[in-house]
């Protein structure tokens, strides 16, 4: 009897970890934010931070910092974007290209010159 009660709980936990949640009908549906993160991780091009940088909500230095990405640690590249200019960043006087990244589950933007493919 215990196995019958534990199995549904284990299945629900596995679905939750994969980013699926039960809908009103009882069927599991994917959360949009969770699936974007899972999809980004599945096609990961590994990046390494050249310096500790802010992962920002949008591609501008005036955007909210979501978290810090620490020098030497790895994250995933999603795509390159043209964004707001940044000055004196990671040894570059002025530039405007950013990378959309997934760093430890946080999806945001970092200056392109602060990361390298690893």
GIUR-V811306 format. One record per backbone hydrogen bond with DSSP energy under -1.0 kcal/mol. NH is the residue of the N-H (numbers start at 1). CO is the residue of the C=O. E is the energy in kcal/mol with one decimal. If there is no record, write none. Layout:
nh=NH co=CO e=E
nh=NH co=CO e=E
This chain:
nh=5 co=1 e=-1.3
nh=6 co=2 e=-2.2
nh=7 co=3 e=-2.0
nh=10 co=6 e=-2.5
nh=11 co=7 e=-2.3
nh=12 co=8 e=-2.3
nh=13 co=9 e=-2.2
nh=14 co=10 e=-2.2
nh=15 co=11 e=-2.2
nh=16 co=12 e=-2.1
nh=17 co=13 e=-2.3
nh=18 co=14 e=-1.5
nh=19 co=16 e=-1.2
nh=20 co=15 e=-3.0
nh=21 co=29 e=-2.9
nh=23 co=27 e=-2.6
nh=26 co=23 e=-1.6
nh=29 co=21 e=-3.0
nh=31 co=19 e=-2.3
nh=35 co=31 e=-2.3
nh=36 co=32 e=-1.7
nh=37 co=33 e=-1.8
nh=38 co=34 e=-2.4
nh=39 co=35 e=-3.1
nh=40 co=36 e=-2.3
nh=41 co=37 e=-2.3
nh=42 co=38 e=-2.1
nh=43 co=39 e=-1.3
nh=44 co=41 e=-1.3
nh=47 co=75 e=-2.6
nh=48 co=116 e=-2.8
nh=49 co=73 e=-2.1
nh=50 co=114 e=-3.2
nh=53 co=69 e=-2.3
nh=55 co=67 e=-3.1
nh=56 co=109 e=-3.0
nh=57 co=64 e=-2.5
nh=60 co=58 e=-2.2
nh=63 co=60 e=-1.4
nh=66 co=55 e=-3.5
nh=67 co=55 e=-1.1
nh=69 co=53 e=-3.3
nh=72 co=49 e=-2.8
nh=73 co=70 e=-2.0
nh=75 co=47 e=-2.3
nh=76 co=102 e=-2.6
nh=77 co=45 e=-2.6
nh=78 co=100 e=-3.0
nh=79 co=100 e=-1.4
nh=81 co=98 e=-2.6
nh=83 co=96 e=-2.7
nh=84 co=59 e=-3.3
nh=86 co=95 e=-2.9
nh=88 co=93 e=-2.0
nh=89 co=92 e=-1.7
nh=92 co=89 e=-2.0
nh=95 co=86 e=-2.0
nh=98 co=81 e=-3.1
nh=99 co=110 e=-2.7
nh=100 co=79 e=-3.7
nh=101 co=108 e=-3.2
nh=102 co=76 e=-2.6
nh=103 co=106 e=-2.8
nh=106 co=103 e=-1.8
nh=108 co=101 e=-2.0
nh=109 co=56 e=-2.4
nh=110 co=99 e=-2.0
nh=112 co=97 e=-2.3
nh=114 co=111 e=-1.8
nh=115 co=112 e=-1.2
nh=116 co=48 e=-2.0
nh=118 co=46 e=-2.4
